[in-house]
Amino acid sequence: MATQRDQRNFRSKAGSFHTEALEGRRMLDATITATVFYDLNGNGVFEEGYPQLESRSSGTAIYIDANDNGQFDIGEHEFWTLAGGVATITGLTANTTYKIGVRPNTGQGITTQAVKAITTGADGTTTSAGNYGVKYGSLGGRVWADINGNSSYDAGEGIGSVRVYLDLEKNGIYDGSDMLAWSALTYMPDGVTPNPDAGNYLFADLPADDYEVRVVRPIAQQILTDNPLDVHVGIMQDSINNDFILTTPPATPVAPNDFNGDGKRDIIVTDGGVSTFWYMNRRICTGTAPLPSLGSGVTLVTYADFNRDGKSDLLTYHASTGTALVITMNGISTTGEVALPSANTQWKPVGAGDFNGDGDTDIVWRNQTTGQNTTWLMSGTDISSFKALPSTADNNWYIAGVADYDNDGKDDLVWRHRVSGRNTTWLLNGTSTPAFSALPSTADQNWRPVAISAFNSDNIPDILWLNSVTHANSIWYMTAGQPTFGQVIFKPE
């Protein structure tokens, strides 16, 4: 019969809690397991499938409450859950009661019993302590339009597919580090049945903190509530009434660059220094109209919706003075102008697009001497911030167009070399370092890109080329970043 001797407890590198006799007694080996899960609805019950999946939590601490005070204290032994959310405590004394608790991560709360009395079985057996639920908070609300003017939400007023984001850097723009959600679709998958959850958005699993939540204004609508909303989320708190109320959406969707109001995308083509509206029905030009006079020495840079009223505006530049203007438009008529901050005349605006995915039109500038490139990240016609792009010292390269070619919600740049005829795209992802995707070369410098639009039914931006000598024009239909050739746009005489 083995006699009892002095014993000592220790924690091994593997995290097991062992009791070892110093003389004449074998290692004891009773085991307790515990499972930790993310309790999304906070009801204390593990429900795989609510609302999509209440998952098990890895990297959460289970501990032995040695002093039985109901909380974790420094020096008490911890055991971390692994994949599958299970923590295993081995080397325990058989037939002994231990107090087993869960220590949530920072910003979490506990939804189940925090500490349980668990009695081990015989040597070599495993006893389960069951499930421990932990929960972060959440932040949500609805994007809707007060269509009937009664100042409260009614069924059918939710607006789907609107971008809402947590501005974690609190800089007023959507960055890659921010959290993004889309408001729930207006209709069910059949496209006909109204979705009762239309406009709802949710950010789940948020640690307790103060947040700025922002909505990206849809085209041709205004935001009637504060933007951003300042929201405090407490431990396990679900802050769910953070609504954004917008003006009533237009009766029909707004087509980008629709200059004649027919619901179809149009373009502006500059040929021989003269710019003209081309009214389009996909690849067919149905009519033209002259551009308003821009003034002596002023050239058209590009066109885009800068004030988000659903109508495209003109960006112009005066090379001698360095003055850049946004000329606001209603169709083909001017409604006003906004002078942008002056820049060194070595710098020239060369394109416009949404480079950070916040819904506003930004401006890309190029230094015609040094080859530096940068973007002005805009909020309407105001500058929010600047973001540098890599320099291109060879000034034979020029930016020929702007469009989103990798479908990431951020516009990219099309470049052309005026000597070699090489063409390429810079795929921008919100950082200063783009990915590059080569396009076929076009050695004949009489051909140049003059417009980017979706000229067929796939809504992928295509490139329209114009020959400055013959005035022939041709489309590159783009698929997966590469063109197919040969289709010509038909312009009536």
C-alpha positions as CSV (number, residue, x, y, z in Angstrom):
1,M,0.0,0.0,0.0
2,A,1.4,3.4,-1.0
3,T,1.8,5.9,1.8
4,Q,1.0,9.6,1.3
5,R,3.9,11.9,1.1
6,D,4.3,15.7,0.6
7,Q,2.8,16.7,-2.7
8,R,3.2,19.8,-4.9
9,N,1.1,21.3,-7.6
10,F,2.5,22.8,-10.7
11,R,1.4,24.0,-14.2
12,S,3.1,22.3,-17.1
13,K,4.1,24.0,-20.4
14,A,1.1,22.2,-22.0
15,G,-1.2,23.9,-19.6
16,S,-2.2,20.7,-17.6
17,F,-2.7,20.9,-13.8
18,H,-0.8,18.0,-12.2
19,T,-0.7,16.6,-8.8
20,E,2.5,14.5,-8.4
21,A,3.6,12.4,-5.4
22,L,7.2,12.9,-4.6
23,E,7.7,9.3,-3.4
24,G,6.1,6.0,-4.4
25,R,2.8,7.2,-6.0
26,R,1.8,7.2,-9.7
27,M,0.6,10.3,-11.6
28,L,-3.2,10.9,-11.1
29,D,-5.1,11.4,-14.3
30,A,-8.7,12.6,-14.0
31,T,-9.7,15.1,-16.7
32,I,-12.3,17.9,-17.0
33,T,-13.3,19.5,-20.3
34,A,-15.2,22.7,-20.9
35,T,-16.6,24.3,-24.1
36,V,-16.9,28.0,-24.7
37,F,-19.3,29.4,-27.4
38,Y,-20.3,32.8,-28.8
39,D,-23.8,33.3,-27.5
40,L,-25.1,35.6,-30.2
41,N,-28.6,36.0,-28.9
42,G,-27.5,36.0,-25.2
43,N,-29.9,33.3,-24.0
44,G,-27.3,31.1,-22.4
45,V,-28.0,28.2,-24.7
46,F,-25.7,26.9,-27.4
47,E,-27.7,27.0,-30.7
48,E,-25.8,25.9,-33.8
49,G,-27.7,27.8,-36.4
50,Y,-28.7,31.0,-34.7
51,P,-29.0,33.3,-36.6
52,Q,-26.5,31.7,-38.9
53,L,-24.0,30.0,-36.5
54,E,-23.3,30.3,-32.8
55,S,-19.7,29.2,-33.1
56,R,-17.4,27.8,-30.5
57,S,-14.8,30.2,-29.2
58,S,-11.1,29.4,-29.4
59,G,-8.6,31.4,-27.4
60,T,-10.8,31.9,-24.4
61,A,-9.6,31.1,-20.9
62,I,-11.1,28.5,-18.6
63,Y,-9.7,28.6,-15.0
64,I,-9.7,26.7,-11.7
65,D,-11.3,29.0,-9.1
66,A,-8.9,27.9,-6.3
67,N,-10.1,30.4,-3.7
68,D,-13.8,29.9,-4.5
69,N,-14.5,33.6,-4.9
70,G,-16.4,33.4,-8.2
71,Q,-13.8,35.3,-10.2
72,F,-10.4,34.9,-11.8
73,D,-7.5,36.0,-9.6
74,I,-3.8,36.3,-10.6
75,G,-2.1,33.0,-9.9
76,E,-5.1,30.8,-10.6
77,H,-4.4,28.3,-13.3
78,E,-5.8,29.0,-16.8
79,F,-6.4,26.7,-19.7
80,W,-7.1,28.0,-23.2
81,T,-9.7,26.8,-25.6
82,L,-8.4,25.4,-28.8
83,A,-10.1,24.9,-32.2
84,G,-13.7,23.7,-31.5
85,G,-13.8,25.9,-28.3
86,V,-12.8,23.1,-26.0
87,A,-10.3,23.5,-23.1
88,T,-8.9,20.3,-21.5
89,I,-7.7,20.2,-17.9
90,T,-5.7,17.0,-17.2
91,G,-3.8,15.6,-14.2
92,L,-6.6,16.3,-11.7
93,T,-7.3,14.3,-8.5
94,A,-10.0,11.7,-9.0
95,N,-13.3,12.1,-7.2
96,T,-12.6,15.7,-6.3
97,T,-14.8,18.8,-6.7
98,Y,-13.2,21.7,-8.6
99,K,-14.7,25.1,-9.3
100,I,-14.3,25.7,-13.0
101,G,-14.9,29.2,-14.4
102,V,-14.7,31.1,-17.7
103,R,-12.7,34.3,-18.1
104,P,-14.1,36.3,-21.0
105,N,-12.0,38.3,-23.3
106,T,-11.8,42.1,-23.0
107,G,-15.2,43.6,-23.9
108,Q,-17.1,40.4,-23.5
109,G,-19.6,39.3,-20.9
110,I,-20.8,35.9,-19.7
111,T,-24.3,34.6,-20.5
112,T,-24.2,31.3,-18.7
113,Q,-23.2,30.3,-15.1
114,A,-19.8,31.8,-14.7
115,V,-18.3,29.2,-12.3
116,K,-19.5,25.6,-11.9
117,A,-18.7,23.0,-9.3
118,I,-17.5,20.0,-11.2
119,T,-16.6,16.7,-9.6
120,T,-14.0,14.5,-11.4
121,G,-14.5,10.8,-11.9
122,A,-12.1,8.0,-11.3
123,D,-8.6,8.0,-12.6
124,G,-8.5,7.9,-16.4
125,T,-12.0,9.3,-16.9
126,T,-13.1,12.6,-18.4
127,T,-15.9,14.8,-17.0
128,S,-17.5,17.6,-19.0
129,A,-18.2,20.9,-17.4
130,G,-20.6,21.7,-20.2
131,N,-21.0,24.9,-22.1
132,Y,-19.9,28.4,-21.1
133,G,-21.4,31.3,-23.2
134,V,-19.6,34.5,-23.8
135,K,-21.0,37.5,-25.8
136,Y,-19.8,40.8,-27.2
137,G,-22.2,43.6,-27.9
138,S,-23.7,44.6,-31.2
139,L,-24.7,47.7,-33.1
140,G,-27.4,47.9,-35.7
141,G,-30.3,49.9,-37.1
142,R,-32.1,50.5,-40.3
143,V,-31.7,52.7,-43.4
144,W,-35.1,54.0,-44.5
145,A,-36.9,56.8,-46.2
146,D,-39.9,58.5,-44.6
147,I,-42.0,58.2,-47.7
148,N,-45.4,59.1,-46.1
149,G,-43.9,61.9,-43.9
150,N,-45.1,60.6,-40.6
151,S,-41.7,60.7,-39.0
152,S,-41.7,57.0,-38.1
153,Y,-40.8,53.8,-39.9
154,D,-43.5,52.0,-41.7
155,A,-43.4,48.7,-43.7
156,G,-42.0,49.3,-47.2
157,E,-39.8,52.2,-46.3
158,G,-36.6,50.3,-45.8
159,I,-33.8,50.9,-48.3
160,G,-31.6,47.9,-49.2
161,S,-28.1,47.6,-50.5
162,V,-26.8,50.7,-48.8
163,R,-23.2,50.7,-47.4
164,V,-22.9,51.4,-43.7
165,Y,-19.5,51.2,-42.0
166,L,-17.9,51.6,-38.6
167,D,-15.3,54.4,-39.0
168,L,-12.7,52.8,-36.7
169,E,-10.0,55.3,-37.5
170,K,-12.6,58.2,-37.1
171,N,-11.2,60.0,-40.1
172,G,-14.5,60.4,-42.1
173,I,-13.6,58.0,-44.9
174,Y,-14.0,54.2,-45.5
175,D,-10.6,52.5,-45.1
176,G,-9.6,48.9,-45.4
177,S,-9.5,48.6,-41.6
178,D,-13.1,49.8,-41.1
179,M,-16.0,47.4,-40.7
180,L,-18.5,47.3,-43.5
181,A,-22.1,46.2,-43.6
182,W,-24.8,46.4,-46.3
183,S,-28.4,47.2,-45.4
184,A,-30.7,44.2,-46.0
185,L,-32.2,43.9,-49.5
186,T,-35.5,45.7,-50.3
187,Y,-37.0,42.5,-51.8
188,M,-36.8,38.8,-51.1
189,P,-34.8,36.6,-53.5
190,D,-37.8,36.3,-55.8
191,G,-37.4,40.1,-56.6
192,V,-41.1,40.7,-56.0
193,T,-42.0,40.0,-52.3
194,P,-41.1,42.9,-50.0
195,N,-38.5,42.0,-47.4
196,P,-39.7,42.8,-43.9
197,D,-36.1,43.4,-42.8
198,A,-35.3,45.7,-45.7
199,G,-32.8,48.4,-44.7
200,N,-31.6,46.6,-41.5
201,Y,-27.9,46.5,-40.8
202,L,-25.9,44.8,-38.0
203,F,-22.4,44.8,-36.7
204,A,-22.2,41.8,-34.4
205,D,-19.5,40.7,-31.9
206,L,-18.3,44.2,-31.0
207,P,-16.2,44.7,-27.8
208,A,-17.5,47.4,-25.5
209,D,-16.4,50.8,-26.9
210,D,-17.4,54.0,-28.5
211,Y,-18.1,53.8,-32.2
212,E,-18.7,56.2,-35.1
213,V,-21.1,54.6,-37.6
214,R,-21.5,56.2,-41.0
215,V,-23.8,55.6,-44.1
216,V,-22.6,56.1,-47.7
217,R,-25.2,58.3,-49.3
218,P,-27.0,56.7,-52.2
219,I,-27.1,58.5,-55.5
220,A,-29.8,61.2,-55.7
221,Q,-30.7,61.0,-52.0
222,Q,-29.9,63.1,-49.0
223,I,-29.2,62.0,-45.4
224,L,-31.7,63.6,-42.9
225,T,-30.1,62.3,-39.7
226,D,-26.6,62.8,-38.3
227,N,-23.8,61.2,-40.2
228,P,-21.9,59.8,-38.3
229,L,-23.9,58.6,-35.4
230,D,-21.9,58.4,-32.2
231,V,-22.8,55.1,-30.5
232,H,-21.6,53.6,-27.2
233,V,-21.8,49.8,-27.0
234,G,-21.5,48.4,-23.5
235,I,-20.5,44.9,-22.4
236,M,-23.1,42.5,-24.0
237,Q,-25.2,45.5,-25.0
238,D,-27.1,45.3,-28.3
239,S,-27.6,48.9,-29.5
240,I,-30.1,48.4,-32.3
241,N,-32.0,51.7,-32.9
242,N,-29.3,53.5,-34.8
243,D,-31.3,54.5,-37.9
244,F,-30.3,56.6,-40.9
245,I,-33.2,58.4,-42.5
246,L,-32.9,59.4,-46.1
247,T,-34.9,61.4,-48.6
248,T,-37.3,59.4,-50.8
249,P,-35.3,57.5,-53.5
250,P,-36.0,58.3,-57.2
251,A,-38.8,56.4,-58.8
252,T,-36.4,54.7,-61.3
253,P,-32.8,53.8,-60.7
254,V,-30.3,56.5,-61.8
255,A,-28.0,55.5,-64.6
256,P,-24.4,56.8,-64.3
257,N,-23.6,59.6,-66.7
258,D,-27.2,59.9,-68.1
259,F,-27.1,63.3,-69.8
260,N,-30.4,63.1,-71.7
261,G,-32.6,61.5,-69.0
262,D,-33.4,58.3,-70.9
263,G,-32.1,56.0,-68.1
264,K,-29.1,54.9,-70.1
265,R,-25.4,55.6,-69.7
266,D,-23.9,58.3,-72.0
267,I,-20.4,59.5,-72.6
268,I,-18.4,62.6,-73.6
269,V,-16.0,62.2,-76.4
270,T,-13.2,64.7,-77.2
271,D,-12.0,64.7,-80.8
272,G,-9.6,67.3,-82.1
273,G,-10.0,69.4,-79.0
274,V,-13.8,69.5,-79.3
275,S,-15.9,67.7,-76.6
276,T,-19.3,66.3,-77.4
277,F,-22.1,64.5,-75.5
278,W,-22.8,61.2,-77.1
279,Y,-26.2,59.8,-76.1
280,M,-25.9,56.0,-75.9
281,N,-28.0,52.9,-76.0
282,R,-25.2,50.5,-75.0
283,R,-23.0,50.5,-78.1
284,I,-25.3,52.5,-80.3
285,C,-25.0,56.3,-80.3
286,T,-28.5,57.7,-80.8
287,G,-27.6,61.4,-80.9
288,T,-25.1,64.1,-79.9
289,A,-25.0,67.5,-78.3
290,P,-22.3,70.1,-77.9
291,L,-20.7,70.7,-74.6
292,P,-21.3,74.1,-73.0
293,S,-18.5,76.6,-73.5
294,L,-15.8,76.1,-70.9
295,G,-13.9,79.4,-71.5
296,S,-10.6,80.2,-73.1
297,G,-7.7,78.0,-72.1
298,V,-9.9,75.6,-70.1
299,T,-10.0,71.9,-71.0
300,L,-12.3,69.1,-69.9
301,V,-10.5,66.6,-67.6
302,T,-13.4,64.2,-67.0
303,Y,-17.0,63.9,-65.9
304,A,-18.5,62.3,-62.8
305,D,-21.2,62.9,-60.1
306,F,-19.3,65.0,-57.5
307,N,-22.3,66.3,-55.5
308,R,-24.2,62.9,-55.5
309,D,-27.4,64.4,-57.0
310,G,-27.5,61.6,-59.6
311,K,-26.3,63.9,-62.4
312,S,-22.8,63.9,-63.7
313,D,-20.7,67.1,-63.4
314,L,-17.6,68.3,-65.3
315,L,-14.1,68.6,-64.0
316,T,-12.1,71.2,-65.9
317,Y,-8.6,72.6,-65.7
318,H,-6.8,75.8,-66.8
319,A,-3.2,74.9,-67.5
320,S,-1.8,78.4,-67.2
321,T,-3.4,79.2,-63.9
322,G,-3.6,75.7,-62.4
323,T,-7.3,76.3,-61.6
324,A,-9.5,73.2,-61.4
325,L,-13.3,73.6,-61.3
326,V,-16.2,71.3,-60.8
327,I,-19.0,72.5,-63.0
328,T,-22.3,71.1,-61.6
329,M,-24.8,69.9,-64.2
330,N,-28.4,69.1,-64.8
331,G,-28.3,67.0,-67.9
332,I,-26.3,69.0,-70.4
333,S,-27.0,72.3,-68.7
334,T,-24.7,73.9,-66.1
335,T,-26.1,74.8,-62.7
336,G,-23.0,76.2,-61.0
337,E,-19.4,75.8,-60.4
338,V,-17.1,75.0,-57.4
339,A,-13.4,76.1,-57.5
340,L,-11.1,73.5,-56.0
341,P,-8.0,74.5,-54.0
342,S,-5.2,75.8,-56.2
343,A,-2.4,73.5,-57.0
344,N,1.1,74.0,-58.4
345,T,0.8,74.2,-62.2
346,Q,3.1,71.2,-62.5
347,W,0.2,69.2,-61.0
348,K,-2.7,68.4,-63.2
349,P,-6.0,66.6,-62.5
350,V,-6.1,63.5,-64.8
351,G,-9.1,61.5,-63.7
352,A,-11.8,60.9,-61.2
353,G,-13.4,57.9,-59.5
354,D,-14.2,56.4,-56.1
355,F,-10.8,55.3,-54.9
356,N,-11.7,54.4,-51.3
357,G,-15.2,53.0,-51.7
358,D,-17.0,55.6,-49.7
359,G,-19.4,56.6,-52.5
360,D,-17.8,60.0,-53.2
361,T,-16.0,60.9,-56.4
362,D,-12.2,61.4,-55.7
363,I,-9.6,63.0,-58.0
364,V,-6.3,61.7,-59.1
365,W,-3.5,64.2,-59.9
366,R,-0.2,63.8,-61.7
367,N,2.9,65.9,-61.5
368,Q,3.9,66.5,-65.2
369,T,7.5,67.2,-64.2
370,T,8.4,64.7,-61.4
371,G,6.0,61.9,-62.3
372,Q,4.5,61.9,-58.8
373,N,0.9,60.8,-58.5
374,T,-1.6,61.4,-55.7
375,T,-5.3,61.2,-55.0
376,W,-7.6,63.8,-53.4
377,L,-10.1,61.8,-51.4
378,M,-13.3,63.9,-51.5
379,S,-16.4,64.5,-49.6
380,G,-18.6,66.0,-52.3
381,T,-16.5,68.9,-53.6
382,D,-14.5,69.2,-50.3
383,I,-11.2,67.5,-49.8
384,S,-11.2,64.9,-46.9
385,S,-7.6,63.8,-47.2
386,F,-4.8,62.9,-49.6
387,K,-3.3,59.6,-50.4
388,A,-0.1,59.3,-52.5
389,L,0.3,56.7,-55.3
390,P,3.6,55.4,-56.7
391,S,5.5,57.8,-58.9
392,T,5.9,57.1,-62.6
393,A,9.1,58.9,-63.7
394,D,8.6,58.2,-67.4
395,N,6.2,61.0,-68.4
396,N,5.3,59.3,-71.6
397,W,2.9,57.3,-69.4
398,Y,-0.5,59.0,-68.9
399,I,-3.7,58.1,-67.2
400,A,-6.2,57.3,-69.9
401,G,-9.2,56.3,-67.8
402,V,-10.7,55.3,-64.5
403,A,-13.0,52.4,-63.7
404,D,-13.4,49.4,-61.3
405,Y,-11.9,46.4,-63.1
406,D,-11.5,44.0,-60.2
407,N,-15.0,44.6,-58.8
408,D,-13.8,45.5,-55.3
409,G,-15.8,48.7,-55.0
410,K,-12.8,50.9,-55.6
411,D,-11.9,52.4,-59.0
412,D,-8.7,51.5,-60.8
413,L,-6.5,53.4,-63.3
414,V,-5.9,52.7,-67.0
415,W,-2.5,53.9,-68.3
416,R,-1.2,54.3,-71.8
417,H,2.4,54.9,-73.0
418,R,2.4,57.6,-75.8
419,V,5.6,56.2,-77.4
420,S,5.7,52.4,-77.1
421,G,1.9,52.0,-77.2
422,R,1.9,49.8,-74.1
423,N,-1.3,49.8,-71.9
424,T,-1.8,48.6,-68.4
425,T,-4.1,48.9,-65.4
426,W,-3.3,49.8,-61.8
427,L,-5.7,47.9,-59.6
428,L,-6.1,50.0,-56.5
429,N,-7.3,48.5,-53.2
430,G,-7.3,51.5,-50.9
431,T,-3.6,51.3,-50.2
432,S,-0.7,53.2,-51.8
433,T,0.6,50.1,-53.5
434,P,-1.4,48.9,-56.6
435,A,-1.4,45.6,-58.3
436,F,-0.7,45.7,-62.0
437,S,-2.4,44.0,-64.9
438,A,-1.0,44.5,-68.4
439,L,-3.3,45.1,-71.4
440,P,-2.5,44.5,-75.1
441,S,-0.3,47.1,-76.7
442,T,-1.6,49.5,-79.4
443,A,1.5,50.7,-81.3
444,D,-0.4,53.1,-83.5
445,Q,-0.4,56.4,-81.5
446,N,-3.3,57.7,-83.6
447,W,-5.5,55.4,-81.5
448,R,-6.3,56.6,-78.0
449,P,-8.8,55.8,-75.3
450,V,-11.5,58.5,-75.1
451,A,-14.2,57.0,-72.9
452,I,-14.9,54.2,-70.4
453,S,-18.4,52.9,-70.0
454,A,-20.4,49.7,-70.0
455,F,-21.3,49.3,-73.7
456,N,-23.0,45.9,-73.4
457,S,-25.2,44.1,-71.0
458,D,-22.6,42.8,-68.6
459,N,-22.1,46.2,-66.8
460,I,-18.3,45.7,-66.9
461,P,-16.6,48.9,-67.9
462,D,-15.3,48.8,-71.5
463,I,-12.9,51.1,-73.3
464,L,-13.8,53.2,-76.3
465,W,-10.9,54.0,-78.7
466,L,-10.8,56.8,-81.2
467,N,-8.5,57.3,-84.2
468,S,-7.5,60.9,-84.3
469,V,-6.7,60.8,-88.1
470,T,-9.5,58.6,-89.5
471,H,-12.0,59.3,-86.7
472,A,-12.8,55.6,-86.6
473,N,-13.8,54.3,-83.3
474,S,-13.8,50.8,-81.7
475,I,-14.6,49.2,-78.3
476,W,-12.6,47.0,-76.2
477,Y,-15.1,44.8,-74.4
478,M,-13.5,43.9,-71.1
479,T,-13.8,40.5,-69.4
480,A,-11.6,39.6,-66.4
481,G,-9.5,42.6,-67.1
482,Q,-8.7,41.6,-70.7
483,P,-10.4,42.8,-73.9
484,T,-12.1,41.3,-76.9
485,F,-11.9,43.4,-80.1
486,G,-13.7,44.3,-83.3
487,Q,-17.1,45.7,-82.3
488,V,-17.7,49.3,-83.4
489,I,-20.0,51.9,-82.0
490,F,-22.4,53.2,-84.6
491,K,-22.6,57.0,-84.5
492,P,-25.3,58.5,-86.7
493,E,-24.2,61.2,-89.1
